[in-house]
Amino acid sequence: MDAYKSSGPGGQHHNKRESAVRLKHVPAGVIAHAAEHRWQHKNRASALSRLRTLLALKVRSSVNLDE
């Protein structure tokens, strides 16, 4: 997990804290990031949800249904 400062508009609270989160699933090479909220724990939950979705889509696309 990486925490970094998110960019863009949002005022003083948005820009001075490391609230954005980047999660990487190393075996699959899938990366998910979130920077919508001002709080790191909410962004971590959002990124984890996205990572689960991306992993499920990757597994689903790799399954061959023609066999």
Buried (B, 14 or more C-beta within 10 A) or exposed (E): EEBEEBEEEEEEEBEEBEBBBBBBBEEEEBBBBBBEBBEBEBBBBBBBEBBBEBBEEEEEEEEEEEE
